Amino acid sequence: MHNHSAGSLSFSSHPATDPSRPVIRPATGKDADQIWGLVTSYAAEGLMLPRTLEQVAMRIDSYVVASVGSRIVACAALEEYSPSLAEVSSVAVAKSEHGNGLGTQVVLGVERLARARDVGELFALSLTDTFFLSMDYTPASISRYPEKLARYEALRAEGVEIVPKPCFQKMLGESWQLLQLVADDDANSAVPARRAS
Ligand SMILES: CC(C)(COP(=O)(O)OP(=O)(O)OC[C@H]1O[C@@H](n2cnc3c(N)ncnc32)[C@H](O)[C@@H]1OP(=O)(O)O)[C@@H](O)C(=O)NCCC(=O)NCCS
């Protein structure tokens, strides 16, 4: 697993000019209760897997949230299965905020976190298929992810009801390397050409 202090995420710290505007940021320990509340409300509807408050608190550095003041209105998490593979999980937006782009924003935040941790491949499971398609994920077979299937089996053994959901996948590697190349290119072109002697 990764050294998370090395793979931590710094979001822009510009204060929101309008305090009623949601801020997208990494979660902190103080957010655990509200994240747990949000996830639990949808888990009860079978839309996502349940989490205990302890599970959320222990993995708080893998969550990204949208907050308005002290209220958490959306969250998503990066669930790592190996150094190169992770799931975008626990995507939840408060019902009052649906359709405002916050789901997209927290998933983009999780993608940034994944890149910071050198994760190359993301997958997600969702009944709202157009949500992940709108963010350039492509349909995939869950059989590609035996790690996830094994986790499902363990949860079933604990009595958790698993609702089958379509699977989506996104490779981060290529576009990240491309961005890196553009950045390197920009940096090189900023270096003044050596004067011919
Ligand atoms: C699914 C969910 C996270 C979407 O959050 P959101 O902030 O409302 O989504 P966005 O505004 O960023 O929408 C982005 C795109 O997703 C799609 N989308 C979002 N909600 C949708 C819905 N209920 N049905 C169909 N498509 C939907 C649309 O294509 C939308 O693009 P558009 O607004 O241009 O049409 C939110 O509805 C939610 O919390 N649902 C309950 C929890 C859940 O099901 N989580 C499972 C993992 S996704």
The ligand as an SDF file (V2000), in Angstrom:
LIG
                    3D

 48 50  0  0  0  0  0  0  0  0999 V2000
  -25.6020    9.6280   -8.4770 C   0  0  0  0  0  0  0  0  0  0  0  0
  -25.2760   10.9190   -7.7640 C   0  0  0  0  0  0  0  0  0  0  0  0
  -23.9510   10.7690   -7.0300 C   0  0  0  0  0  0  0  0  0  0  0  0
  -25.1540   12.0360   -8.8170 C   0  0  0  0  0  0  0  0  0  0  0  0
  -24.7610   13.2480   -8.1660 O   0  0  0  0  0  0  0  0  0  0  0  0
  -25.1550   14.6810   -8.8010 P   0  0  0  0  0  0  0  0  0  0  0  0
  -24.3610   15.7090   -8.1010 O   0  0  0  0  0  0  0  0  0  0  0  0
  -26.6210   14.8160   -8.7940 O   0  0  0  0  0  0  0  0  0  0  0  0
  -24.6300   14.4720  -10.3010 O   0  0  0  0  0  0  0  0  0  0  0  0
  -24.1120   15.5920  -11.3140 P   0  0  0  0  0  0  0  0  0  0  0  0
  -24.9520   16.8180  -11.1660 O   0  0  0  0  0  0  0  0  0  0  0  0
  -22.6470   15.7430  -11.1610 O   0  0  0  0  0  0  0  0  0  0  0  0
  -24.4880   14.8930  -12.6860 O   0  0  0  0  0  0  0  0  0  0  0  0
  -23.5430   14.5230  -13.6850 C   0  0  0  0  0  0  0  0  0  0  0  0
  -24.2150   13.6410  -14.7290 C   0  0  0  0  0  0  0  0  0  0  0  0
  -24.5910   12.3890  -14.1440 O   0  0  0  0  0  0  0  0  0  0  0  0
  -25.8160   11.9560  -14.7130 C   0  0  0  0  0  0  0  0  0  0  0  0
  -26.7950   11.7900  -13.6210 N   0  0  0  0  0  0  0  0  0  0  0  0
  -26.7430   12.3200  -12.3780 C   0  0  0  0  0  0  0  0  0  0  0  0
  -27.7810   11.9030  -11.6490 N   0  0  0  0  0  0  0  0  0  0  0  0
  -28.5090   11.1050  -12.4390 C   0  0  0  0  0  0  0  0  0  0  0  0
  -29.6940   10.3440  -12.2420 C   0  0  0  0  0  0  0  0  0  0  0  0
  -30.3460   10.3230  -11.0730 N   0  0  0  0  0  0  0  0  0  0  0  0
  -30.1580    9.6080  -13.2740 N   0  0  0  0  0  0  0  0  0  0  0  0
  -29.5330    9.5950  -14.4520 C   0  0  0  0  0  0  0  0  0  0  0  0
  -28.3940   10.2910  -14.6830 N   0  0  0  0  0  0  0  0  0  0  0  0
  -27.8930   11.0230  -13.7070 C   0  0  0  0  0  0  0  0  0  0  0  0
  -26.2230   12.9620  -15.7470 C   0  0  0  0  0  0  0  0  0  0  0  0
  -25.6740   12.5300  -16.9930 O   0  0  0  0  0  0  0  0  0  0  0  0
  -25.4950   14.2080  -15.2790 C   0  0  0  0  0  0  0  0  0  0  0  0
  -25.1890   15.0660  -16.3400 O   0  0  0  0  0  0  0  0  0  0  0  0
  -26.2300   16.2470  -16.7550 P   0  0  0  0  0  0  0  0  0  0  0  0
  -26.5170   17.0040  -15.4710 O   0  0  0  0  0  0  0  0  0  0  0  0
  -25.4460   17.0270  -17.7520 O   0  0  0  0  0  0  0  0  0  0  0  0
  -27.4020   15.5560  -17.2960 O   0  0  0  0  0  0  0  0  0  0  0  0
  -26.4200   11.3490   -6.7880 C   0  0  0  0  0  0  0  0  0  0  0  0
  -27.6460   11.3010   -7.4810 O   0  0  0  0  0  0  0  0  0  0  0  0
  -26.5210   10.4760   -5.5500 C   0  0  0  0  0  0  0  0  0  0  0  0
  -25.9570   10.8000   -4.5080 O   0  0  0  0  0  0  0  0  0  0  0  0
  -27.2760    9.3590   -5.6600 N   0  0  0  0  0  0  0  0  0  0  0  0
  -27.4950    8.4880   -4.5430 C   0  0  0  0  0  0  0  0  0  0  0  0
  -26.2380    7.7510   -4.1850 C   0  0  0  0  0  0  0  0  0  0  0  0
  -25.8140    6.7810   -5.2660 C   0  0  0  0  0  0  0  0  0  0  0  0
  -26.5990    6.1980   -5.9830 O   0  0  0  0  0  0  0  0  0  0  0  0
  -24.4960    6.5450   -5.3130 N   0  0  0  0  0  0  0  0  0  0  0  0
  -23.9700    5.4650   -6.1230 C   0  0  0  0  0  0  0  0  0  0  0  0
  -22.7380    5.7800   -6.8170 C   0  0  0  0  0  0  0  0  0  0  0  0
  -22.9430    6.8690   -8.2270 S   0  0  0  0  0  0  0  0  0  0  0  0
  1  2  1  0
  2  3  1  0
  2  4  1  0
  2 36  1  0
  4  5  1  0
  5  6  1  0
  6  7  2  0
  6  8  1  0
  6  9  1  0
  9 10  1  0
 10 11  2  0
 10 12  1  0
 10 13  1  0
 13 14  1  0
 14 15  1  0
 15 16  1  0
 15 30  1  0
 16 17  1  0
 17 18  1  0
 17 28  1  0
 18 19  1  0
 18 27  1  0
 19 20  2  0
 20 21  1  0
 21 22  1  0
 21 27  2  0
 22 23  1  0
 22 24  2  0
 24 25  1  0
 25 26  2  0
 26 27  1  0
 28 29  1  0
 28 30  1  0
 30 31  1  0
 31 32  1  0
 32 33  2  0
 32 34  1  0
 32 35  1  0
 36 37  1  0
 36 38  1  0
 38 39  2  0
 38 40  1  0
 40 41  1  0
 41 42  1  0
 42 43  1  0
 43 44  2  0
 43 45  1  0
 45 46  1  0
 46 47  1  0
 47 48  1  0
M  END
$$$$
